[in-house]
Amino acid sequence: MQYPKILLISPYNIFEDNDATSISIRSILKNWPKEKIVEIYCGVYDDIDNNSNSKLSLDVNDVFMGSLIEKLRNRKHKFENKETINELVLVDNHSKSAKFFSKLKFFLSGSADLFCYKKTKIDEFVKEQKPDIIYLIPYGIRMLDLANYINKKYNIPIIPHFMDDWISTLYSDSELMFLQKKQLNNKFTSLMKNISHSFVISEAMKIEYQKRYNDKNFHALMNSPSVNLPNSIEAKEITKICYFGSLHLN
């Protein structure tokens, strides 16, 4: 089989991190030749090892107005809860001040997302690696801008993988986020115009997205990461499975 060379674009350090998305993608690509996978990691605030020539790590220095973003980030941290707790608790805080500071923190984060990546380092990486296809884990304005740029300039097809319906919720719950939501929708519309196929996380999401974007081909791609469960469970035993996350589908 002739494997195409994949350019994996995501906000995750896929082959190093142990978050749910990284584990899922490693499971999906486990039989793909490693030499046929290159990665642009968009965790702009993380300092990771970038010695591999198959990985481009973009940080705050690779973003236009990066110094301003760093100030916004530091300002956002002032509104985070610094308390340490020993157990999971659910708090329903309806105070006006708590809601205000929560919205302000999100506004500062969303404002930073308006500043896109500088393109010089990205151009050098794409020209050197010559990928055949872009496998995109999309999220946010900056990442959509990056994928659309590479697609348009180098004519490399994009296959996005939607693991939740974040486009329906991101920047939608605050009147302060009008500009961010407008930019997000513009970038997302550009992405959807330039794709013919996409992966989604479930059959339910496939049905929903086919209704919403009826000229696209969506394919349900679910993965099964290894879990050490017993081969047989007696009827009297109770197995508890806890799922953390949201598909945002009502």
Secondary structure, 3 states (H helix, E strand, C coil): CCCCCEEEEECCCCCCCCCHHHHHHHHHCCCCCHHHEEEEECCCCCCCCCCCCCEEECCHHHECCHHHHHHHHHHHHCCCCCCCCCCCCCCCCCCHHHHHHHHHHHHHHHHHHCCCECCHHHHHHHHHHCCCEEEECCCHHHHHHHHHHHHHHHCCCEEEEECCCHHHCCCCCCHHHHHHHHHHHHHHHHHHHCCCEEEECCHHHHHHHHHHCCCCEEEECCCCCCCCCCCCCCCCCCCCCCCCCCCCCC
